[in-house]
Amino acid sequence: MRGEPEAVNAEAWETYGAHHLRRGTALPEAARIDWGFAGGGPGSEVLGELTGRRVLDLGCGPARHAAHLVRAHGALVDAVDASAGQFERARARYGSLPGLRLVLTDAVEHLLTAEPYDVVYSVNAVPYIDPHRLLTALAGALKPGGRFCFTVLHTNSRGDGPSDRVTARPETLRLADGGEVTVHMWVLAPELWTALLTEYGLRVEGIDVLDAPEDGNRASYRLFRVTRPVRVSSRPRVDKPPPAHAALGVGAVLYGPRGLLLGRHRRGTWELPGGTVEPGESFQETAVRELGEETGLVARPEDVRLLGTLLDDAGGVVRMTVAARVTVWRGEPSDQPGESVGRWRWFALDRLPEQLFVCSAQALTLWRPGLPIDHTPAHVWQPGLPVDHSPAHVTASDTGTGDS
């Protein structure tokens, strides 16, 4: 659902498009993609091979760049804009161009319903959409291995720099022949954009600096080159030895109609709920207790199924993790006071975030061997298998179990 900043932006872009439609503003054909300033920086080469590929232009405006990619590179482009005026400008000029499909709709609504794309790009339109709303939808609209390239404002012409908080701020959108409208933009530091993209399962491959060529103009943009990984990465354990009782833990897999439950650790990794086995506890009791302490969810030990034991080491200390599947629970996950893991979210299995904690990654590939997750090796023992069954990696070729 759109928030107030996006509602303000929608009205502003309606005004902007209608203004140029009435004025009959003419624009030259695009000979390249200008991500920031005319003639500067890279062009369409950052998008990779385009011939015959499904491409999405988010916030296409009059669709000059989209038409260029169709004509010069043989791409099949869907060009989306929410401004009726901009859509009419594009349709009047390129409505009959084979290979180009013009769509008048909200960008996020389109992403949620479209077939996945090989390439998604946006020239300066991303900062007008709430990043959480946009990236939730985009993560599923980009094929594994696909590219997402976009530019964002970094410093405006007055020299105002980016924010280190995910919040929108007022900026001025100037109209030709004078006049201006106020918009709200998410002008975020590159580190914050990177963290957001990573959170939604995308990997930043590079960031280009695009500064204004004119003296006295302090405006600057950043071009992000992003991919959706074919496989999800994981982060190793820390080398610091644990307390004597903490080398044995339980990771709880909760999977239902809304997806897989993961939380964000303060160190930046995404993790399953779980933790250390306390003296006198069974593995099932540990799973239930940790689930309640970290998420507030309620479960029963009899609704916990043990999937197997993972054995690895960190810093020369042997570690064991028991993977458990919680089949029934009550409540809604929420951050709990004093816990190091929070921001609990449900993830589709084909949209898992980057930087999974290695123990969680190992547990997930034990539960579902076909998941495309990379992690360090772990020996595994599963119920029904000989005790000395210890493959070098937990992968689909090593185990044949997993439940739905």
Backbone torsions as a table, in degrees:
resi	resn	phi	psi	omega
1	MET	NA	136.6	178.6
2	ARG	-68.5	138.4	172.3
3	GLY	-91.3	-178.1	-177.6
4	GLU	-59.7	-45.3	178.8
5	PRO	-56.7	-41.3	179.9
6	GLU	-69.3	-33.7	176.6
7	ALA	-64.6	-40.9	175.8
8	VAL	-61.5	-43.1	-179.5
9	ASN	-64.4	-40.1	-179.7
10	ALA	-60.9	-43.2	178.5
11	GLU	-65.7	-40.4	180.0
12	ALA	-63.6	-41.7	-179.0
13	TRP	-72.8	-28.0	172.0
14	GLU	-63.5	-44.2	177.9
15	THR	-62.4	-44.0	-179.0
16	TYR	-62.0	-48.7	-178.6
17	GLY	-64.9	-42.8	178.9
18	ALA	-63.4	-38.1	179.0
19	HIS	-60.0	-48.6	-178.0
20	HIS	-72.6	-29.0	176.8
21	LEU	-66.8	-46.2	177.3
22	ARG	-63.7	-39.6	-176.5
23	ARG	-74.0	-22.4	-176.6
24	GLY	69.9	35.6	-176.9
25	THR	-58.8	124.1	179.5
26	ALA	-98.9	138.7	177.6
27	LEU	-124.6	142.8	177.1
28	PRO	-68.7	157.5	174.4
29	GLU	-62.5	143.2	179.5
30	ALA	-78.9	126.5	175.7
31	ALA	-95.7	-8.0	179.7
32	ARG	-164.2	171.8	170.5
33	ILE	-90.0	120.3	174.3
34	ASP	-98.9	103.4	-174.4
35	TRP	-72.7	-31.1	-178.8
36	GLY	-128.3	-69.9	-177.8
37	PHE	-125.4	148.5	-172.9
38	ALA	-55.0	125.7	174.6
39	GLY	79.3	-2.7	-177.9
40	GLY	-107.1	153.1	176.1
41	GLY	75.1	-174.6	-179.0
42	PRO	-72.1	169.2	177.6
43	GLY	-115.0	-139.0	-175.2
44	SER	-73.4	-8.9	-178.8
45	GLU	-61.7	-23.4	-179.9
46	VAL	-68.3	-15.7	-178.9
47	LEU	-84.7	-9.2	-179.6
48	GLY	79.4	-163.9	179.6
49	GLU	-65.3	130.2	-174.2
50	LEU	-117.9	-16.9	-175.4
51	THR	-58.2	120.4	178.7
52	GLY	73.2	2.1	-178.3
53	ARG	-85.8	149.1	173.7
54	ARG	-80.5	121.9	-174.1
55	VAL	-127.1	142.1	177.0
56	LEU	-120.6	127.5	173.3
57	ASP	-102.7	110.2	-179.7
58	LEU	-90.0	123.0	-177.0
59	GLY	71.3	55.5	-168.9
60	CYS	-73.8	-17.3	-176.1
61	GLY	59.8	-131.6	178.8
62	PRO	-78.0	5.3	170.7
63	ALA	70.0	26.3	178.7
64	ARG	-63.9	-44.9	-179.1
65	HIS	-67.2	-40.3	179.2
66	ALA	-61.4	-44.2	178.8
67	ALA	-62.8	-37.9	178.3
68	HIS	-62.2	-43.0	-179.0
69	LEU	-67.2	-33.4	176.7
70	VAL	-67.6	-48.8	-174.5
71	ARG	-73.4	-44.6	-172.3
72	ALA	-88.4	-24.6	-172.6
73	HIS	-124.9	-1.2	177.6
74	GLY	67.9	26.2	178.7
75	ALA	-79.7	156.4	173.3
76	LEU	-104.7	104.1	-166.0
77	VAL	-111.4	129.0	164.4
78	ASP	-96.7	123.3	-178.6
79	ALA	-112.6	117.2	-171.1
80	VAL	-114.8	133.6	172.8
81	ASP	-149.1	147.5	-178.0
82	ALA	-95.1	-5.5	-179.4
83	SER	-90.8	120.8	-179.7
84	ALA	-62.3	-37.5	178.6
85	GLY	-64.6	-44.9	178.1
86	GLN	-64.4	-39.0	178.3
87	PHE	-61.8	-43.2	179.5
88	GLU	-65.1	-38.3	176.2
89	ARG	-61.4	-44.5	-179.8
90	ALA	-66.4	-42.2	-177.1
91	ARG	-67.4	-38.5	179.5
92	ALA	-63.3	-31.2	-175.2
93	ARG	-95.6	-38.1	-171.6
94	TYR	-126.3	13.8	-173.9
95	GLY	-60.4	-23.4	-178.6
96	SER	-107.3	12.8	-177.4
97	LEU	-78.1	116.4	178.5
98	PRO	-62.3	138.2	-179.7
99	GLY	93.7	-8.0	179.2
100	LEU	-116.8	127.7	176.1
101	ARG	-119.2	120.4	-179.6
102	LEU	-94.3	132.9	-175.4
103	VAL	-130.2	124.9	176.2
104	LEU	-99.0	103.2	-179.5
105	THR	-170.2	170.0	173.2
106	ASP	-68.7	136.5	-175.6
107	ALA	-58.0	-44.7	-176.9
108	VAL	-67.7	-40.9	178.0
109	GLU	-60.2	-38.7	177.8
110	HIS	-66.3	-45.1	-179.3
111	LEU	-59.8	-34.5	-176.5
112	LEU	-73.3	-19.2	-175.3
113	THR	-116.2	-13.8	-174.5
114	ALA	-80.0	154.6	170.1
115	GLU	-67.0	147.5	-176.2
116	PRO	-59.0	147.2	-177.5
117	TYR	-104.3	153.0	172.0
118	ASP	-75.0	-37.2	-176.8
119	VAL	-139.8	135.5	170.9
120	VAL	-125.5	134.2	177.3
121	TYR	-141.1	159.7	-179.8
122	SER	-153.5	126.4	178.3
123	VAL	-99.2	98.3	172.5
124	ASN	67.8	14.9	-179.8
125	ALA	-98.7	-24.2	-175.9
126	VAL	-56.9	-39.1	-176.2
127	PRO	-66.8	-7.2	-179.9
128	TYR	-91.6	0.2	-177.0
129	ILE	-120.7	137.4	176.8
130	ASP	-53.4	120.2	-175.1
131	PRO	-57.0	-38.0	-179.3
132	HIS	-66.1	-41.4	178.9
133	ARG	-66.4	-42.2	-177.9
134	LEU	-68.8	-50.4	-172.1
135	LEU	-71.5	-28.4	173.9
136	THR	-57.9	-44.7	-178.9
137	ALA	-76.9	-39.4	-175.1
138	LEU	-66.9	-34.2	-178.3
139	ALA	-56.8	-32.3	179.6
140	GLY	-93.8	-9.3	-177.8
141	ALA	-97.7	1.4	178.5
142	LEU	-114.3	129.2	-179.0
143	LYS	-65.0	149.4	170.6
144	PRO	-54.6	129.6	-175.2
145	GLY	88.5	-5.4	-179.2
146	GLY	-76.7	165.4	-177.1
147	ARG	-112.2	145.3	174.6
148	PHE	-131.6	114.8	-179.9
149	CYS	-121.5	132.8	-178.1
150	PHE	-155.4	154.5	175.9
151	THR	-111.8	147.3	177.2
152	VAL	-135.1	150.2	173.8
153	LEU	-66.2	135.2	177.7
154	HIS	-110.4	-48.7	177.1
155	THR	-136.1	130.5	179.9
156	ASN	-82.0	179.1	-173.8
157	SER	-65.1	-19.9	176.6
158	ARG	-84.5	-9.7	-179.2
159	GLY	95.0	8.4	177.5
160	ASP	-71.7	122.1	-175.8
161	GLY	-85.5	-178.3	-175.3
162	PRO	-76.8	165.0	179.7
163	SER	-94.9	154.3	173.4
164	ASP	-102.2	15.1	176.3
165	ARG	-126.4	147.8	179.8
166	VAL	-81.5	82.3	-178.8
167	THR	-146.9	149.4	179.9
168	ALA	-88.5	152.5	177.7
169	ARG	-135.4	156.5	179.8
170	PRO	-69.7	138.2	171.4
171	GLU	-137.7	164.0	-176.6
172	THR	-104.4	129.2	175.1
173	LEU	-106.9	115.3	-175.1
174	ARG	-91.6	140.8	178.8
175	LEU	-98.4	150.0	173.9
176	ALA	-63.1	146.6	-179.0
177	ASP	67.9	23.7	176.9
178	GLY	92.9	171.1	-177.4
179	GLY	89.3	158.5	-179.8
180	GLU	-159.0	157.2	175.2
181	VAL	-130.3	155.1	179.3
182	THR	-95.3	133.1	175.1
183	VAL	-121.5	169.1	175.4
184	HIS	-120.4	123.7	-174.4
185	MET	-123.4	144.9	171.7
186	TRP	-89.0	94.3	-179.8
187	VAL	-100.6	94.4	-169.4
188	LEU	-112.4	150.8	175.6
189	ALA	-62.8	147.6	-179.6
190	PRO	-55.0	-36.3	179.2
191	GLU	-63.1	-34.7	-179.8
192	LEU	-74.4	-41.3	174.2
193	TRP	-59.0	-43.2	-179.2
194	THR	-62.1	-43.6	179.2
195	ALA	-63.0	-40.9	179.1
196	LEU	-64.8	-45.9	179.8
197	LEU	-61.7	-42.3	178.3
198	THR	-63.1	-40.3	-179.8
199	GLU	-58.7	-33.1	-177.5
200	TYR	-98.6	22.0	171.6
201	GLY	82.5	18.5	-180.0
202	LEU	-111.2	153.8	-174.9
203	ARG	-120.9	123.7	178.9
204	VAL	-80.8	119.9	-179.9
205	GLU	-93.0	-24.8	-179.5
206	GLY	-176.3	158.1	178.5
207	ILE	-134.0	122.2	178.2
208	ASP	-99.1	140.2	176.5
209	VAL	-93.2	124.9	-179.4
210	LEU	-122.2	99.7	-178.3
211	ASP	-97.1	151.5	177.3
212	ALA	-63.6	136.9	-178.7
213	PRO	-78.0	-17.9	-174.9
214	GLU	-83.4	141.6	173.7
215	ASP	-64.2	137.5	177.6
216	GLY	88.5	-13.4	177.0
217	ASN	-95.1	112.9	-174.4
218	ARG	-92.5	6.7	-178.9
219	ALA	-65.9	142.7	-179.2
220	SER	-150.2	143.1	178.2
221	TYR	-120.2	164.0	172.4
222	ARG	-125.5	129.6	176.3
223	LEU	-100.1	117.5	179.8
224	PHE	-96.7	130.3	173.8
225	ARG	-108.7	115.1	-169.0
226	VAL	-129.3	147.3	173.0
227	THR	-127.7	156.0	167.3
228	ARG	-96.1	113.6	-174.6
229	PRO	-62.0	146.4	172.4
230	VAL	-70.5	-34.2	177.6
231	ARG	-125.5	147.4	-178.5
232	VAL	-87.6	139.2	-179.7
233	SER	-87.4	165.3	173.3
234	SER	-136.6	161.6	178.0
235	ARG	-112.7	143.8	-177.2
236	PRO	-74.6	170.9	172.2
237	ARG	-66.8	162.7	169.5
238	VAL	-76.9	154.1	-177.1
239	ASP	-80.9	-12.0	-178.1
240	LYS	-62.9	125.4	-179.3
241	PRO	-61.7	145.4	179.5
242	PRO	-84.4	166.9	167.7
243	PRO	-57.2	159.6	-173.0
244	ALA	-55.0	-36.8	-176.2
245	HIS	-87.2	-6.1	-170.7
246	ALA	-95.2	6.8	178.9
247	ALA	-80.3	-4.6	179.1
248	LEU	-121.5	121.3	-177.5
249	GLY	-136.7	171.7	178.9
250	VAL	-127.3	134.1	172.7
251	GLY	-112.7	126.8	-173.4
252	ALA	-102.4	123.6	177.5
253	VAL	-95.3	116.0	174.1
254	LEU	-115.0	115.0	-177.7
255	TYR	-135.3	127.5	-179.2
256	GLY	-147.9	-162.3	-177.5
257	PRO	-58.7	-26.0	-179.3
258	ARG	-90.4	-6.6	177.3
259	GLY	120.1	-157.6	-178.0
260	LEU	-101.3	134.1	-177.6
261	LEU	-85.8	124.3	175.2
262	LEU	-136.9	149.0	176.4
263	GLY	-123.6	159.3	-178.0
264	ARG	-97.2	120.1	176.6
265	HIS	-78.7	153.0	180.0
266	ARG	-62.0	-19.1	175.3
267	ARG	-81.4	-6.4	175.7
268	GLY	105.6	-7.1	179.9
269	THR	-86.2	155.7	172.6
270	TRP	-97.5	134.6	-170.5
271	GLU	-139.0	153.1	167.3
272	LEU	-71.8	153.4	170.1
273	PRO	-64.5	146.6	-179.4
274	GLY	155.9	-176.0	179.9
275	GLY	169.7	-159.9	-171.4
276	THR	-77.8	141.0	175.0
277	VAL	-75.2	124.2	179.3
278	GLU	-88.0	154.5	179.3
279	PRO	-53.2	134.1	176.4
280	GLY	86.5	-4.8	-177.8
281	GLU	-90.9	150.7	164.8
282	SER	-86.1	165.6	177.7
283	PHE	-61.8	-39.4	179.7
284	GLN	-63.7	-40.7	179.1
285	GLU	-66.4	-37.0	176.7
286	THR	-62.4	-45.2	-179.6
287	ALA	-58.6	-43.8	-178.8
288	VAL	-67.3	-45.6	-179.0
289	ARG	-62.9	-48.7	-178.4
290	GLU	-63.9	-37.3	178.1
291	LEU	-60.1	-44.7	178.9
292	GLY	-67.2	-42.9	-177.7
293	GLU	-66.2	-36.4	-174.4
294	GLU	-91.0	-32.8	-172.3
295	THR	-120.7	-17.3	-174.2
296	GLY	83.0	-1.9	178.7
297	LEU	-75.4	150.5	-177.8
298	VAL	-114.3	130.4	177.0
299	ALA	-142.3	171.9	179.5
300	ARG	-117.9	145.5	179.0
301	PRO	-55.5	-34.4	-178.4
302	GLU	-70.3	-11.1	177.1
303	ASP	-101.2	17.3	177.6
304	VAL	-110.4	124.4	178.0
305	ARG	-108.3	125.1	179.0
306	LEU	-81.7	128.2	-176.7
307	LEU	-94.8	-29.3	-178.7
308	GLY	157.7	174.3	-178.4
309	THR	-115.8	131.2	179.8
310	LEU	-106.5	134.7	-176.6
311	LEU	-124.7	120.7	174.5
312	ASP	-147.7	-164.5	179.6
313	ASP	-148.5	159.8	174.7
314	ALA	-148.9	128.4	-178.7
315	GLY	61.7	28.9	179.2
316	GLY	79.6	5.5	179.9
317	VAL	-107.3	130.1	178.5
318	VAL	-70.2	132.7	178.5
319	ARG	-122.3	144.1	175.2
320	MET	-129.3	135.4	176.4
321	THR	-126.9	128.8	175.1
322	VAL	-97.3	121.4	177.2
323	ALA	-85.6	131.5	-176.7
324	ALA	-132.2	142.3	177.6
325	ARG	-107.2	116.8	175.7
326	VAL	-89.4	117.8	-172.5
327	THR	-93.1	-23.8	-179.3
328	VAL	-139.1	137.0	176.5
329	TRP	-153.3	165.8	179.6
330	ARG	-129.4	147.8	174.7
331	GLY	103.3	-176.8	177.0
332	GLU	-118.6	133.9	-179.8
333	PRO	-66.9	139.5	179.0
334	SER	-151.3	158.5	178.4
335	ASP	-65.3	139.0	-178.6
336	GLN	-114.1	142.7	-177.8
337	PRO	-57.8	135.4	173.7
338	GLY	79.9	-1.2	-178.9
339	GLU	-90.1	146.9	-177.7
340	SER	-86.2	-9.4	178.1
341	VAL	-117.8	135.5	179.9
342	GLY	-155.4	-155.9	-178.6
343	ARG	51.7	47.9	-175.7
344	TRP	-65.9	132.3	-178.9
345	ARG	-142.4	154.8	175.2
346	TRP	-96.5	129.8	-178.2
347	PHE	-118.3	135.7	168.2
348	ALA	-65.3	147.9	-175.8
349	LEU	-67.1	-21.8	176.6
350	ASP	-94.1	10.9	178.7
351	ARG	-135.3	36.2	-179.5
352	LEU	-66.5	145.7	-177.9
353	PRO	-76.0	158.5	171.4
354	GLU	-68.6	164.5	173.0
355	GLN	63.0	48.8	169.2
356	LEU	-69.2	144.9	171.6
357	PHE	-64.4	137.4	-171.4
358	VAL	-58.1	-38.4	179.0
359	CYS	-62.6	-40.2	177.9
360	SER	-68.0	-39.8	178.0
361	ALA	-61.2	-43.5	178.9
362	GLN	-64.4	-42.3	179.9
363	ALA	-64.5	-38.9	-178.5
364	LEU	-68.1	-37.5	178.8
365	THR	-77.6	-18.1	170.2
366	LEU	-72.7	-41.0	178.5
367	TRP	-69.7	-48.1	-179.5
368	ARG	-127.8	91.5	-174.5
369	PRO	-57.7	-25.3	-176.7
370	GLY	-83.2	-2.3	-179.5
371	LEU	-64.8	134.9	-177.1
372	PRO	-82.0	71.7	-177.2
373	ILE	-121.0	129.1	175.5
374	ASP	-94.0	138.3	176.9
375	HIS	-160.5	166.5	178.0
376	THR	-68.1	158.2	-176.6
377	PRO	-63.5	154.1	172.7
378	ALA	-148.9	137.2	171.2
379	HIS	-77.1	148.7	-174.7
380	VAL	-137.4	140.8	168.7
381	TRP	-124.5	134.0	179.5
382	GLN	-123.6	150.0	176.7
383	PRO	-55.3	134.7	178.9
384	GLY	92.5	-7.9	178.3
385	LEU	-107.8	153.0	178.3
386	PRO	-58.1	149.6	-177.9
387	VAL	-60.5	-30.8	-177.2
388	ASP	-87.6	9.9	175.6
389	HIS	-71.6	108.7	-173.9
390	SER	-143.8	77.2	179.5
391	PRO	-66.5	156.9	-177.9
392	ALA	-72.0	-28.5	-179.9
393	HIS	-135.1	150.9	173.5
394	VAL	-92.3	96.6	-179.7
395	THR	-138.6	176.6	-179.2
396	ALA	-61.2	-30.6	-179.0
397	SER	-78.0	-16.0	-177.9
398	ASP	-94.5	-30.3	-176.7
399	THR	-129.9	152.4	179.9
400	GLY	-118.9	16.9	-176.9
401	THR	-109.4	171.5	-178.4
402	GLY	148.6	143.5	-178.0
403	ASP	-123.5	170.2	177.9
404	SER	-101.7	NA	NA
